[in-house]
Amino acid sequence: MDKLLIEGGVKLKGEVLIGGAKNAALPIMTASLLSSGENIISNIPHLKDIATMGALLKQLGVDFHIENGKVSLNTEKITSIEAPYSLVKTMRASVLVLGPLVARMGTAKVSLPGGCAIGARPINLHLMGLKKMGAEVDLREGYAVVRAKKLKGASIYFDIPTVTGTENLMMAAVLADGITILENAAMEPEVVDLANALISMGANIEGAGTSVIKLKGVNSLRPVNHSIIPDRIETGTFMIAAGITGGEIKIKGCNFSHLDSIVIKLKEAGLTIDKEDDGVIVKGPERLSSVDVKTMPYPGFATDMQAQFMALMSIADGTSLITESIFENRFMHVAELKRMGADIKVQGSLATVKGVASLIGAPVMATDLRASASLVLAGLAAKGTTIVERVYHLDRGYEKIEEKLTPLGAKIKRVK
Ligand code: EPU
């Protein structure tokens, strides 16, 4: 298993180019199932999760190819309607085939994902919406079997805004009979990117990016040709890399407007963030200030940035209160940061982070994708050597992180 070896203490300096957003690419890949023909999606990040989604789509009969950040998906022949446990357990986003398969094939058999490192993460709201649209849902032997000859438009209210739930039901509704209204829908930029891809395929969608999305079903959709939006979480992670090392990084190819809450909090922490025509220049202060954050659905502070922000706060001046309100178990990085000298106490969903003068390198273990990123950031700032184990978590969502950090001056290398 690969490890990352980091010699900390270098102020990062230089330019970095942001890749396409994983969490936009995954649903747009499954949206290709709604058409019959050659779909092309570009600005695809080079990630393990993309390969897993490709393997799942291949298993459904899709002719899938990936080359230089571009995927082609020929969806003329769909030969299976099943997302097996072996794939769903390695990547929960596999459930994103549910809506498209029911819409196109009238049936889908998708393994229930089960809990994961960060929380229980049920899919009850995805299934509730499909039922409202007239589908029959059977739960048996760990699978959801969903059937509907033709889905019907419905009014659906989400008790909690769910990103992939909103995406699944959007993809179910675009080919349904009549009008579907999704209320308390997720407003994330990735939901908007999916809506834009679907609209370019011929779908009728209004309101994506607000909490009420209206979809009017159409008879058929044409294949997609779409370029994925930049990854806002990768962007935020590199902003923190500048902040935590007291360096200066120019971040290119990002979409600044997707990062409002993150930029506000980072500026409060003392970072200087200036937007230029071709990117954003982010500069870390001499000493960071502590800032409180609470994770919220977009446009609130992203849960996917919480672990990285905690690494930053662990060396800030003063005490920061960090509340995780989306997932019930997303503090797995705390024990690892403490091994590096951080002073953090957790009570339920609240972490109290007392900034220390500096972190000390140590062997640490990655537990999930964003927790791994926080350990890399902590390692970049720490005195001495940090060894991050279980890097496969990081590879699911960060494109060649060590290859992007090295030109910035980071002393980081991957070892087997
Ligand atoms: N929830 C339910 N029932 C449902 C669906 C969700 O109770 O049917 C709850 C969840 O348990 C959670 C909350 O609703 O407490 C929000 O979860 P959501 O459904 O929005 O999460 P998701 O769609 O499974 C996506 C991202 C995650 C990101 C979350 C929150 C993708 C592929 N994944 O997950 O990304 O953390 O939204 O923003 O889009 C990551 O990239 O590292 C990652 C985990």
Residues whose N, C-alpha, C, O or C-beta is under 5 A from the ligand:
A	BS01	EPU	N23 A93 R121 P122 I123 N124 L125 H126 I160 P161 T162 V163 T164 G165 T303 D304 I326 F327 L369 R370
